[in-house]
Amino acid sequence: MSGEGRKLGRLNDNLDPQMTPPASFRKARSRIMYVEYKGDGVEGPARIGRVYSSKSGRSLYYRGKTFQSLAGAVFKANYFDVDSGEHYWISGPRKDRNDRLYGGQKDVEIDSDVRDE
């Protein structure tokens, strides 16, 4: 697998892109958000999709992964994957589509279930 394919796998590993969230995930506690993998540097593979939050709001769930806040402890990342410890940037998507830290939308995938929204 190429380097770029391996990095994209961080958000895609063993996940069904049309994954139906568990019944405990309520759409009322979800938002469309920008999720970017930061483990390989400043700019990594990214997606825009529906992210669910826990009842307390301390955990986020996306495509089978659980994220918890880094509370400002790490440069260029604000969440980590609970299972792997890898760092991610998760935020609301921008209307001008320049979601990446250094601008642009190059290689940002949008989940089909949120594309129209």
C-alpha distances in whole Angstrom, upper triangle without the diagonal:
4,7,8,6,6,10,11,10,13,15,14,13,15,17,19,20,23,24,28,29,31,35,35,33,36,35,38,36,33,32,30,28,25,22,20,18,19,17,16,19,22,19,16,15,18,20,24,25,27,28,30,32,34,38,39,36,34,31,29,27,24,21,22,22,25,26,29,30,30,34,33,32,29,29,27,26,28,26,24,22,25,22,20,22,20,22,22,24,26,29,31,29,31,33,33,29,28,27,25,26,27,28,26,24,21,18,20,19,22,23,25,27,28,28,32,33
4,6,5,6,9,10,11,13,15,15,15,17,19,21,21,25,25,29,30,33,36,37,34,37,36,38,36,33,32,29,27,24,21,19,17,18,16,14,17,19,17,14,13,17,19,23,24,27,28,31,33,35,38,39,36,34,31,29,27,24,22,23,23,26,26,29,30,29,33,32,31,28,27,25,24,27,26,24,23,25,24,21,22,19,21,21,23,25,28,29,28,30,32,31,27,26,25,22,24,24,25,23,21,18,16,18,18,22,23,25,28,28,27,31,32
4,5,5,6,9,10,11,14,14,15,18,19,22,21,25,25,29,30,32,36,36,33,36,35,37,35,32,30,28,25,22,19,16,14,14,13,10,13,15,14,11,11,15,18,21,23,26,26,29,31,33,37,37,34,32,29,27,26,23,21,23,21,24,24,26,27,26,30,29,28,24,23,21,21,24,23,21,20,23,22,18,20,17,18,18,20,22,25,27,26,28,30,29,25,24,22,20,21,21,22,21,20,17,14,17,17,21,22,25,27,28,27,31,32
4,5,5,6,9,10,12,12,14,17,18,20,19,22,23,27,27,30,34,34,31,33,32,34,32,29,27,24,22,19,16,14,12,13,12,10,12,14,12,9,8,12,14,18,20,23,24,27,29,31,35,35,32,30,28,25,24,21,19,21,20,23,22,25,26,25,28,27,27,24,22,20,20,22,21,20,19,23,22,19,20,16,17,16,18,20,22,24,23,24,26,25,22,21,19,17,18,19,19,18,16,13,11,13,14,17,19,21,24,24,23,27,28
4,5,5,6,9,11,10,11,14,15,17,16,20,21,24,25,28,32,32,30,32,31,33,31,28,27,24,22,19,17,15,13,15,14,13,15,17,14,11,9,12,14,18,19,22,23,26,28,30,34,34,32,30,27,24,22,19,17,19,19,22,22,25,26,26,30,29,29,25,25,22,21,23,22,21,19,22,21,18,20,17,18,17,19,21,23,25,23,25,27,27,23,23,21,19,21,22,22,20,18,15,12,14,13,17,18,20,23,23,23,26,27
4,6,5,7,10,10,9,13,14,17,17,21,21,24,25,27,31,31,29,31,31,33,31,28,27,25,22,20,17,14,12,13,12,11,14,16,14,11,10,13,15,19,20,23,22,25,27,29,33,33,30,29,25,23,21,19,17,18,17,20,20,23,24,24,28,27,26,23,23,21,20,22,20,18,17,19,18,15,17,14,16,16,18,20,23,25,24,26,29,28,25,24,22,20,21,22,23,22,20,17,14,16,16,19,19,22,24,25,25,28,29
4,5,6,8,9,10,14,15,17,17,20,20,24,24,26,30,30,27,30,29,31,28,25,24,22,19,16,13,11,8,10,9,8,11,13,11,7,6,10,12,16,18,20,20,23,24,27,30,30,28,26,23,21,19,17,16,17,15,18,18,20,21,21,24,24,23,20,19,17,16,18,17,15,14,18,16,14,15,12,12,12,15,17,20,22,21,23,26,25,22,21,18,16,17,19,20,19,17,15,12,13,13,17,17,21,23,23,23,26,27
4,5,6,7,8,12,12,14,13,17,17,21,21,24,27,28,25,27,26,28,26,23,22,19,17,14,12,10,8,11,11,11,13,15,12,8,5,8,10,13,15,18,18,21,23,25,29,29,27,25,22,19,18,15,13,15,14,17,17,20,22,22,25,25,25,22,21,18,17,19,17,16,15,18,17,15,16,13,14,13,14,16,18,20,19,21,24,23,20,19,17,15,18,19,19,18,15,13,10,10,10,13,14,17,19,19,19,23,23
4,5,5,5,9,10,12,12,16,16,19,20,22,26,26,24,26,26,28,26,23,23,20,19,16,13,12,10,13,12,12,15,17,15,11,9,11,12,15,16,18,18,20,23,25,28,29,26,25,22,19,17,14,12,13,13,16,17,20,22,22,26,26,25,23,23,20,18,20,18,16,14,17,15,13,15,13,14,14,16,17,20,22,21,24,26,26,23,23,20,19,21,22,23,21,19,17,14,14,13,15,15,18,20,20,21,25,25
4,6,6,10,10,13,13,17,16,19,19,21,25,24,22,25,24,27,24,21,21,19,17,15,11,10,7,10,9,11,14,15,14,10,8,10,11,14,15,17,16,18,20,22,25,26,23,22,18,16,14,12,11,11,10,13,13,16,18,18,22,22,22,19,20,17,15,16,14,12,10,13,12,10,12,9,11,10,13,14,18,20,20,23,25,26,22,22,19,17,19,21,22,21,19,17,14,14,13,16,15,19,20,20,21,25,25
4,6,9,8,11,10,13,13,16,16,19,22,22,19,22,21,23,21,18,17,16,14,12,9,9,8,11,12,13,15,16,14,11,8,8,8,11,11,13,13,15,17,20,23,24,21,20,17,14,12,9,7,9,8,11,12,16,17,19,22,22,22,20,20,18,15,16,14,12,10,14,13,12,13,11,12,10,12,12,15,17,17,20,23,23,20,20,17,16,18,21,21,20,17,16,13,12,11,12,12,15,16,16,18,21,21
4,6,6,8,8,11,11,15,15,18,22,22,20,22,22,25,23,20,19,17,16,15,12,12,11,15,15,16,18,19,17,13,10,11,10,13,12,14,15,17,19,21,25,26,24,23,19,16,14,10,8,9,10,14,15,19,21,22,25,26,26,24,24,21,19,20,17,16,13,16,15,14,16,14,15,14,16,16,19,20,19,22,25,25,22,22,19,19,21,23,23,22,19,18,14,13,11,13,11,14,16,17,18,21,22
4,5,9,10,13,12,16,16,18,22,23,21,24,24,26,24,22,22,20,19,18,15,15,13,16,15,16,19,21,19,15,13,14,14,16,16,17,17,19,21,22,26,27,25,24,20,17,15,12,9,9,10,13,15,19,21,23,26,27,27,24,25,23,20,21,18,16,13,15,13,12,15,14,16,15,18,18,21,23,23,26,28,29,25,26,23,22,24,26,26,25,22,21,18,17,15,17,15,18,19,20,21,25,25
4,7,9,12,11,14,15,16,20,21,20,23,23,26,24,22,23,21,21,20,17,18,16,19,19,20,23,25,23,19,16,17,16,18,17,18,18,19,21,22,26,27,25,25,21,18,15,13,9,9,11,14,17,20,23,25,28,30,29,27,28,26,23,24,21,18,15,16,14,14,17,17,19,18,21,21,24,25,25,28,30,31,28,28,26,25,27,30,30,28,25,24,20,19,17,18,16,18,18,20,22,25,26
4,6,9,7,11,12,14,17,19,17,20,20,23,21,19,19,18,18,18,15,16,16,19,19,21,23,24,22,19,16,15,14,15,13,14,14,16,19,20,23,25,23,23,19,16,13,10,6,7,9,13,16,19,22,24,27,29,29,27,28,25,23,23,20,18,15,16,15,15,18,17,19,17,19,19,21,22,22,25,27,29,25,26,23,23,26,28,28,26,23,23,19,18,15,15,13,14,15,17,19,22,22
4,5,5,9,11,13,17,18,17,19,19,22,21,18,19,18,18,18,17,18,18,22,22,24,26,27,24,21,17,17,14,15,13,14,15,16,19,21,24,26,24,25,21,18,14,11,8,9,12,16,18,22,25,27,30,31,32,30,31,28,25,25,22,21,18,19,18,19,22,20,22,20,22,20,22,23,22,26,27,28,25,27,24,25,27,30,29,27,23,23,20,18,15,14,11,12,12,15,17,20,20
4,5,9,11,14,17,19,17,18,17,21,20,17,17,15,15,16,14,16,17,21,22,23,25,25,22,19,15,14,11,12,10,11,13,15,19,21,24,26,24,24,21,17,14,11,7,10,13,16,18,22,24,26,29,30,31,29,29,26,24,24,21,21,18,20,19,20,22,20,21,19,20,18,20,20,19,22,23,25,22,23,21,22,25,27,26,24,20,20,17,15,11,11,8,8,9,12,13,16,17
4,6,9,13,15,17,15,16,15,19,19,16,16,15,16,17,17,19,20,24,25,26,28,28,26,22,19,17,14,14,11,11,13,15,18,20,23,26,24,25,21,18,15,12,9,11,14,17,20,23,26,28,30,32,33,31,32,29,26,26,23,23,20,22,22,23,25,23,24,21,22,20,21,21,20,23,24,26,23,25,23,24,27,30,28,26,22,23,20,18,14,12,9,8,8,11,13,15,16
4,6,9,12,14,12,14,14,18,17,15,16,15,16,18,16,19,20,23,24,26,28,28,26,23,19,18,15,15,12,11,12,13,16,18,20,23,21,22,19,16,12,10,7,8,12,14,17,21,23,26,28,30,31,30,31,28,25,24,22,21,18,19,19,20,23,22,22,20,22,19,21,21,21,24,25,28,25,27,24,25,28,30,29,28,24,25,21,19,16,14,11,11,10,13,15,18,18
4,7,9,11,10,11,11,15,15,13,15,15,17,19,18,21,22,26,27,29,31,31,29,26,23,20,17,16,13,11,12,12,15,16,19,22,20,22,18,16,12,11,9,10,13,15,18,21,24,27,29,31,32,32,33,30,27,26,23,23,20,21,20,22,24,24,24,22,23,21,22,21,22,25,26,29,26,28,26,27,30,33,31,30,26,27,24,22,19,16,13,13,11,13,16,18,18
4,6,8,6,9,9,13,12,11,13,14,16,18,17,20,21,25,26,28,30,30,28,25,22,20,17,16,13,10,10,9,12,13,15,18,17,18,15,13,9,9,8,8,11,12,15,18,21,24,26,28,30,29,31,28,25,23,20,20,18,18,18,21,22,22,23,21,21,19,20,20,21,24,26,29,26,28,25,27,29,32,31,30,27,28,25,22,19,17,14,15,12,14,17,19,18
4,5,6,9,11,14,13,13,16,17,19,21,20,23,24,27,28,30,32,32,31,28,25,23,21,20,16,13,13,10,12,12,14,17,17,18,15,14,11,12,11,10,13,13,16,19,22,25,27,30,31,31,32,30,27,25,22,21,19,18,19,21,23,24,24,23,24,21,22,23,24,28,29,32,29,31,28,30,32,35,34,33,30,31,29,26,23,21,18,19,16,18,21,23,21
4,5,7,10,12,12,13,16,18,20,23,23,26,27,30,31,34,35,35,34,31,29,26,23,22,18,15,14,12,13,13,13,17,17,19,17,15,13,14,14,14,16,16,19,21,24,27,28,31,33,33,35,33,29,27,24,24,22,21,22,25,26,27,27,25,26,23,24,24,25,29,30,33,31,33,30,32,34,37,36,35,32,34,31,28,26,23,20,20,17,19,22,23,22
4,6,10,11,10,12,15,18,19,22,22,25,26,29,30,33,34,34,33,30,28,26,23,22,18,15,13,10,11,9,10,13,14,16,14,13,12,14,15,14,15,14,17,18,21,24,26,29,30,31,33,31,27,25,22,22,20,19,20,23,24,25,25,24,25,22,23,22,25,28,30,33,31,32,29,31,33,36,35,35,32,34,32,28,26,24,21,22,19,20,24,24,23
4,7,9,7,8,12,14,16,19,18,22,23,26,27,30,31,31,30,27,25,23,20,18,15,11,10,7,8,8,9,13,12,14,12,11,9,11,12,12,13,13,15,16,19,22,24,26,28,28,30,28,25,22,19,20,18,18,19,22,23,23,23,21,22,18,19,19,21,24,26,29,27,29,26,28,29,33,32,31,29,30,28,25,23,20,18,19,16,16,20,21,19
4,5,5,7,11,13,16,19,19,23,25,28,29,32,33,32,31,29,27,24,21,18,15,11,11,8,9,9,10,13,13,15,14,12,12,13,15,15,16,16,17,18,20,24,25,27,29,30,31,29,26,23,21,22,21,21,23,25,26,26,25,23,23,19,19,18,20,23,25,28,26,28,26,28,30,33,32,31,29,31,29,26,24,21,18,19,15,15,19,20,17
4,5,5,8,10,13,17,18,22,24,27,29,32,32,31,29,27,25,22,19,16,13,9,9,7,10,11,12,15,14,17,15,13,12,13,14,16,17,17,18,19,21,24,25,27,30,30,31,28,25,23,21,23,22,22,24,26,26,26,25,22,22,18,17,16,18,21,21,25,23,26,23,26,28,31,29,29,26,28,27,23,21,18,16,16,13,12,16,16,14
4,6,8,11,14,18,19,23,25,28,30,33,33,32,30,29,27,24,21,18,15,11,11,9,9,11,11,13,12,16,15,14,14,15,17,18,19,18,19,19,20,24,24,26,29,29,31,28,26,23,21,23,23,23,25,28,28,27,26,23,22,18,17,16,18,21,21,25,24,26,24,26,28,31,30,30,27,30,29,25,23,20,18,19,16,15,18,18,15
4,7,11,12,16,17,20,23,25,27,30,30,29,28,27,25,22,19,16,14,10,9,6,6,8,8,10,9,12,11,10,11,12,15,16,16,15,15,16,17,20,20,23,25,26,27,25,22,19,18,20,19,20,22,24,24,24,23,20,19,16,15,14,17,20,21,24,23,25,22,25,26,29,28,28,26,29,27,24,22,20,18,19,16,15,19,19,16
4,7,9,13,14,17,20,22,25,27,28,26,25,23,22,18,16,13,10,6,5,4,6,9,11,13,10,13,12,9,9,10,13,14,14,14,14,15,16,20,20,22,25,25,26,23,21,18,16,18,18,19,21,23,23,22,21,18,17,13,13,11,13,17,18,21,20,22,19,21,23,26,25,25,23,25,24,20,19,16,14,16,13,12,15,16,13
4,6,10,12,15,18,21,23,26,26,24,23,21,20,16,13,10,8,5,5,7,8,12,14,15,12,14,13,10,11,10,13,16,15,15,14,16,16,19,20,21,24,24,24,21,19,17,16,18,18,20,22,23,23,22,20,17,15,11,10,8,10,13,14,18,16,18,16,18,20,23,22,21,19,22,21,17,16,14,13,15,12,10,13,14,11
4,7,10,13,16,19,22,24,24,22,20,19,17,13,10,7,5,4,6,9,11,15,17,18,15,17,15,12,12,10,13,16,15,16,15,17,17,20,21,22,24,23,23,20,18,17,16,18,18,21,22,23,23,21,19,16,14,10,9,7,7,11,12,15,13,15,13,16,18,21,19,18,16,19,18,14,13,10,10,12,10,7,10,11,8
4,6,10,13,16,19,21,20,18,17,16,14,11,8,6,6,6,6,10,11,15,18,18,15,16,14,11,11,10,12,15,14,14,13,15,15,17,18,19,21,20,20,17,15,13,13,15,16,18,20,21,20,18,16,12,10,7,6,5,5,9,12,14,12,13,10,12,15,18,16,16,14,16,16,12,12,10,11,13,13,10,12,14,11
4,7,10,13,16,17,17,15,13,12,11,7,6,5,7,9,9,12,14,18,20,21,17,17,16,12,13,11,13,16,14,15,13,15,15,17,18,18,20,18,17,14,12,12,12,14,15,18,20,19,19,16,14,10,8,6,5,6,5,9,11,13,10,11,7,9,11,14,13,13,11,13,12,9,10,9,11,14,14,12,12,15,13
4,7,10,12,14,14,13,11,10,9,6,5,6,8,10,9,12,14,17,20,20,17,16,14,11,11,9,11,13,11,12,11,13,13,15,17,17,18,16,16,13,10,10,10,11,12,15,16,16,15,13,10,7,6,5,7,9,9,12,15,16,13,13,9,10,12,15,15,14,12,14,12,9,10,10,11,15,15,14,15,18,16
4,6,9,11,11,10,8,6,6,4,7,9,11,13,13,16,17,20,23,23,20,19,16,14,14,12,13,15,13,14,12,14,14,15,17,16,17,15,14,10,9,10,10,11,12,15,17,15,14,11,9,5,5,6,9,11,11,14,17,17,14,13,9,8,10,13,13,13,11,12,11,9,10,12,13,17,18,17,17,20,19
4,6,8,9,9,8,5,6,6,9,12,14,16,15,17,18,21,24,24,21,19,17,14,14,12,13,15,12,13,12,14,14,14,17,16,17,14,13,10,9,11,10,9,10,14,14,12,11,8,6,5,7,9,12,15,15,17,21,21,17,16,13,11,12,14,16,16,14,14,12,11,12,15,16,19,21,19,20,24,23
4,6,6,6,6,6,8,9,12,15,17,19,17,20,20,23,26,25,22,20,18,16,17,16,17,18,15,16,13,14,14,13,16,14,14,11,10,8,7,10,10,9,11,14,15,13,11,8,5,5,7,10,13,16,17,19,22,22,19,17,14,11,11,13,15,16,16,15,14,14,16,18,19,23,24,23,23,27,26
4,6,8,9,8,10,12,15,18,19,21,20,22,22,24,28,27,24,21,19,18,18,17,18,18,15,16,14,15,15,14,17,16,15,12,12,10,9,12,11,10,11,14,14,11,9,6,6,7,10,13,17,20,20,22,26,25,22,20,17,15,14,16,19,19,19,18,17,16,18,20,21,25,26,25,26,30,29
4,7,8,7,9,12,16,19,21,24,22,25,26,27,31,30,27,25,23,21,21,20,20,21,18,19,18,19,19,17,20,19,18,14,13,12,12,15,15,13,14,17,17,14,13,9,9,10,12,16,19,22,21,23,26,26,22,20,18,15,14,16,18,19,18,17,15,16,18,21,22,26,28,27,27,30,30
4,6,7,10,13,16,19,22,24,23,26,26,28,31,30,27,25,23,22,22,21,22,23,20,21,19,19,19,17,19,17,16,12,11,9,10,14,15,14,16,19,20,16,15,11,10,10,12,15,18,21,20,22,25,24,21,18,16,13,12,13,15,17,17,16,15,16,19,21,23,27,29,27,27,31,30
4,7,10,12,15,18,21,23,22,25,25,28,31,30,26,24,23,21,22,21,22,24,21,21,19,19,18,16,18,16,16,12,9,7,9,13,14,15,17,20,21,18,17,13,11,10,10,14,15,18,18,18,22,21,18,15,13,10,8,9,12,14,14,14,14,15,18,20,22,26,28,26,26,29,28
4,7,9,12,15,18,21,20,24,24,27,30,30,26,25,23,21,21,19,20,22,20,21,19,20,19,18,20,18,18,15,13,9,11,14,15,16,17,21,21,19,18,14,12,10,10,13,14,17,16,17,20,18,15,13,11,7,7,8,10,11,11,10,11,11,14,17,19,23,25,23,22,26,25
4,6,10,13,16,19,18,22,23,26,29,29,25,24,22,19,19,17,17,19,17,18,17,19,19,18,21,19,19,16,14,11,11,14,14,14,15,19,19,16,16,12,10,9,10,12,14,17,16,17,20,19,16,14,12,9,10,11,13,13,12,10,9,10,12,15,17,20,22,21,21,24,24
4,7,11,13,17,17,20,22,25,28,28,25,24,21,18,17,15,14,17,15,17,16,19,19,19,22,21,22,19,17,14,13,16,15,15,15,19,19,16,17,13,12,10,11,12,14,16,15,17,19,19,15,14,12,10,12,14,14,13,11,9,7,7,9,12,14,17,19,18,18,21,21
4,7,10,13,13,17,19,22,25,26,22,22,19,16,15,12,13,16,14,16,15,18,18,19,21,20,21,19,18,14,13,14,14,15,15,18,19,17,17,14,12,9,9,10,11,13,11,13,16,16,12,12,9,8,11,13,13,12,9,9,7,5,6,9,11,14,16,15,15,18,18
4,6,10,11,15,17,20,24,24,21,21,18,15,14,10,11,14,13,15,15,18,18,20,22,22,23,21,20,17,15,16,15,16,15,19,19,18,19,16,15,11,11,10,11,11,10,13,15,15,12,13,10,11,14,16,15,13,10,11,8,5,5,6,7,11,12,11,11,15,15
4,7,9,13,15,19,22,23,19,20,18,14,13,10,11,15,14,16,15,18,18,20,22,22,24,22,21,18,16,16,15,17,17,20,21,21,21,18,16,13,12,10,10,9,7,10,12,14,10,12,9,11,14,17,15,14,11,12,11,7,6,5,6,10,10,8,9,12,11
4,6,10,13,16,19,21,18,19,16,12,11,8,9,12,13,14,14,17,18,21,22,23,25,23,23,20,18,17,16,17,16,19,20,20,21,19,18,14,13,11,11,10,9,13,14,16,14,16,13,15,18,20,19,17,14,16,14,11,9,6,5,8,8,6,8,11,10
4,7,10,13,16,18,15,16,14,10,9,7,9,12,12,13,14,16,17,20,22,23,25,24,25,22,19,18,16,17,16,18,20,21,21,20,19,15,15,11,11,10,11,14,16,19,16,18,16,18,20,23,22,21,18,20,18,14,12,10,8,10,8,7,10,12,10
4,7,10,13,15,12,13,10,7,6,5,8,10,10,10,10,13,14,17,18,20,22,21,22,20,17,15,13,14,13,15,17,18,18,17,16,13,13,9,10,10,12,15,17,20,18,19,16,18,20,23,22,22,19,21,19,16,14,12,11,14,12,11,14,16,14
4,7,10,12,9,11,8,6,5,7,10,11,10,10,10,12,14,17,18,21,23,23,24,22,19,16,14,15,14,15,17,19,19,19,18,15,15,12,12,13,15,18,20,23,21,23,19,21,23,26,25,25,23,25,23,20,18,16,14,16,14,13,17,18,16
4,7,8,5,7,6,4,6,9,12,13,12,9,9,10,12,15,16,19,21,21,23,21,18,15,13,14,14,14,17,19,18,19,18,16,15,12,13,13,16,20,22,25,23,24,21,22,23,27,26,27,25,27,25,22,21,19,18,20,18,17,20,21,19
4,5,5,6,5,6,8,11,14,13,13,10,10,10,12,16,16,20,21,22,25,23,20,17,14,15,15,14,16,19,19,20,19,18,18,15,16,17,20,23,26,29,27,28,24,26,26,30,30,30,28,30,29,25,24,23,21,23,21,20,23,25,22
4,5,8,8,10,11,15,18,17,16,13,14,13,15,18,18,22,23,25,27,26,23,19,17,18,18,17,20,23,22,23,22,21,21,18,18,19,22,25,27,30,29,30,27,28,29,33,32,33,31,33,32,28,28,26,24,26,23,22,26,27,24
4,6,8,10,13,16,19,19,17,14,13,12,12,16,15,19,21,22,25,24,21,17,16,17,17,16,19,22,21,22,21,20,20,17,18,19,22,25,28,31,29,30,27,28,28,32,32,33,31,34,32,29,29,27,26,28,25,24,28,29,26
4,6,7,10,14,17,17,15,12,11,9,10,14,13,16,18,20,22,21,18,14,13,15,15,15,18,20,19,20,18,17,16,14,14,15,19,22,24,27,26,26,23,24,24,28,28,29,28,30,29,25,25,24,23,25,23,21,25,26,23
4,7,10,14,17,16,14,10,9,6,7,10,10,14,15,17,20,19,16,12,10,12,13,12,16,18,16,17,16,15,15,13,14,16,20,23,26,28,27,26,23,24,24,27,28,29,28,30,29,25,25,24,23,26,24,23,26,28,25
4,7,10,13,13,10,7,6,5,7,11,12,15,16,17,20,19,15,12,9,10,10,9,13,15,14,15,14,13,14,12,14,16,19,22,25,27,25,25,22,22,23,26,27,28,26,28,26,23,23,22,21,24,22,21,24,26,23
4,7,10,10,8,6,5,6,9,12,14,16,18,18,19,18,14,12,9,10,9,10,13,15,14,14,13,11,12,9,11,13,16,19,22,24,22,23,19,20,21,24,24,25,23,25,23,20,19,18,17,20,18,17,20,22,20
4,7,7,6,5,6,9,12,15,17,19,20,20,22,20,16,14,11,11,10,10,12,14,14,14,14,12,13,11,13,14,16,20,23,25,22,23,20,21,22,25,25,25,23,24,22,19,18,16,15,17,16,16,19,21,19
4,6,5,7,8,12,14,17,19,21,22,21,22,19,16,15,12,12,10,12,13,14,15,14,14,12,13,10,13,14,15,19,21,23,20,21,18,19,20,24,23,23,20,21,19,16,14,13,11,14,13,13,16,19,17
4,6,9,11,14,17,20,22,24,25,23,24,22,19,18,15,14,12,13,13,14,16,15,16,14,15,13,16,17,17,21,23,25,21,23,19,20,22,25,25,24,21,21,18,16,13,13,10,13,12,13,16,19,18
4,7,10,14,17,19,22,24,24,23,25,23,19,18,15,14,10,11,11,13,15,14,16,15,17,15,18,19,20,24,26,28,25,26,22,23,25,28,28,27,24,24,21,19,17,17,14,16,16,17,19,22,21
4,7,10,13,16,19,20,21,20,21,20,16,15,12,10,7,8,8,10,11,11,12,11,14,13,16,18,19,23,25,27,24,24,21,21,22,26,26,25,23,23,21,18,17,17,15,18,18,18,21,24,22
4,7,10,13,16,18,18,18,20,19,15,13,10,8,6,6,7,10,10,11,12,11,13,12,15,17,19,23,26,28,25,25,21,22,22,26,26,27,25,25,23,20,20,19,18,21,20,20,22,25,23
4,7,9,12,14,15,14,17,15,12,10,6,5,5,6,9,10,9,9,9,9,10,9,12,15,17,21,24,26,23,23,19,19,20,23,24,25,23,24,22,20,19,19,18,22,21,20,23,25,23
4,7,9,12,12,13,15,15,11,9,5,6,7,7,10,12,10,11,10,10,11,10,13,16,19,22,25,27,25,24,21,21,20,24,25,26,25,26,25,22,22,22,22,25,24,23,25,28,26
4,5,8,9,10,13,13,9,6,4,7,9,10,13,14,11,12,10,10,10,10,12,15,18,21,24,26,24,23,19,19,18,22,23,25,24,26,25,22,23,23,23,26,25,24,26,28,26
4,6,6,7,10,11,8,5,5,7,10,11,14,14,11,11,9,10,10,11,13,17,20,22,26,27,25,23,20,19,18,21,23,25,25,26,25,23,24,25,25,29,28,26,28,31,29
4,6,8,11,12,10,7,8,10,14,14,18,18,14,15,12,12,12,12,14,17,20,22,25,27,25,24,20,20,18,22,24,26,26,28,27,25,26,26,27,30,30,28,30,32,29
4,6,7,9,8,6,9,11,15,16,20,19,15,15,12,12,11,13,14,17,20,21,25,25,24,22,19,18,16,19,21,24,24,26,26,24,26,27,28,31,31,28,30,32,30
4,7,10,9,8,10,11,15,15,18,17,14,14,11,13,13,15,16,20,22,24,28,28,27,25,21,20,18,21,23,26,26,27,27,26,27,28,29,33,33,31,32,35,32
4,6,6,7,9,10,14,15,18,16,12,12,9,10,10,13,15,19,21,22,26,26,25,22,19,17,15,18,20,23,23,24,24,23,25,26,27,31,31,29,31,33,31
4,6,8,11,12,16,18,20,18,15,13,10,11,10,13,15,18,20,21,24,24,22,20,17,15,12,14,17,20,21,22,22,21,24,25,27,31,31,29,30,33,31
4,7,10,12,15,18,20,18,15,12,9,8,7,10,12,15,16,17,21,21,19,16,13,11,8,11,14,16,17,18,19,17,20,22,23,27,28,26,26,29,27
4,6,8,11,14,16,15,12,10,6,5,5,8,10,14,16,17,21,21,19,17,14,12,11,14,16,18,18,19,19,17,19,20,22,25,26,24,25,28,26
4,7,11,13,16,15,12,11,7,6,5,7,9,13,15,17,21,22,20,18,15,14,13,16,18,20,20,21,21,18,20,21,21,25,25,23,24,27,25
4,7,9,12,12,9,9,6,5,6,7,10,13,16,19,22,23,21,20,16,16,15,19,20,21,21,22,21,18,19,20,20,24,23,22,24,26,24
4,6,9,8,6,5,4,6,8,10,13,17,19,21,25,26,24,22,19,18,17,21,22,23,22,23,21,19,20,21,21,24,24,23,25,28,26
4,6,6,5,5,7,8,11,11,15,18,20,23,26,28,25,24,20,19,20,23,24,25,23,23,21,19,19,20,20,23,23,22,24,28,26
4,6,6,8,10,11,14,14,18,21,23,26,29,31,28,27,24,23,23,26,28,28,27,27,25,23,23,23,22,26,25,25,27,30,28
4,6,8,11,13,16,17,20,23,25,28,31,33,30,29,25,25,25,28,29,30,28,28,25,24,23,24,23,26,25,26,28,31,30
4,5,9,11,15,16,20,23,24,28,31,32,29,28,24,23,23,26,27,28,26,26,23,22,22,23,23,26,26,26,28,32,30
4,7,10,13,15,18,22,23,26,30,31,28,27,23,21,21,24,26,27,26,26,24,22,23,24,24,27,27,27,29,32,31
4,7,11,13,16,20,21,24,27,28,25,23,20,18,18,21,23,23,22,22,20,19,20,21,21,25,25,25,26,30,29
4,7,10,13,17,18,21,24,25,22,20,17,15,15,18,19,21,20,20,19,17,18,20,21,24,25,24,25,28,27
4,6,10,13,14,17,21,21,18,17,13,12,12,15,17,18,17,17,16,14,15,17,17,21,22,20,21,25,23
4,7,10,11,14,17,18,15,14,10,10,9,13,14,15,15,16,15,13,15,16,17,21,21,19,20,23,21
4,7,9,12,15,17,15,14,10,11,11,15,15,16,15,17,16,13,14,14,15,19,18,16,18,20,18
4,6,9,12,14,12,12,9,10,11,15,14,15,14,17,17,14,15,14,15,19,18,15,17,19,16
4,7,9,12,11,11,9,11,13,16,14,15,14,17,17,14,15,13,14,17,16,13,14,16,13
4,7,9,7,8,6,10,12,14,12,12,11,14,14,11,12,11,13,15,15,12,12,14,11
4,5,5,6,6,10,11,13,11,10,10,14,15,12,14,13,15,18,18,14,14,15,13
4,5,8,9,12,15,16,12,12,11,15,17,14,15,13,16,17,18,14,13,13,11
4,6,8,11,13,13,10,9,9,13,15,13,15,14,18,19,20,16,15,15,14
4,6,9,11,12,9,7,6,10,12,9,11,11,15,16,18,14,13,14,14
4,6,8,8,5,4,5,9,12,10,13,13,17,19,21,17,16,18,17
4,6,8,6,6,6,9,11,9,11,12,15,18,19,16,15,18,16
4,5,5,6,6,8,10,9,12,14,17,20,21,19,18,21,20
4,6,8,10,11,13,12,16,17,20,23,25,22,21,24,23
4,7,10,11,13,13,17,19,22,25,27,24,23,25,24
4,7,9,12,11,15,17,20,23,24,22,20,22,22
4,6,9,9,13,14,18,20,22,20,18,20,20
4,6,6,9,11,14,17,19,16,14,17,17
4,6,9,12,15,17,20,18,16,19,20
4,6,10,13,15,18,17,15,18,19
4,7,10,13,15,13,12,16,16
4,7,9,12,11,10,13,14
4,6,9,7,6,10,11
4,6,6,6,10,11
4,6,5,8,10
4,6,8,8
4,6,5
4,6
4
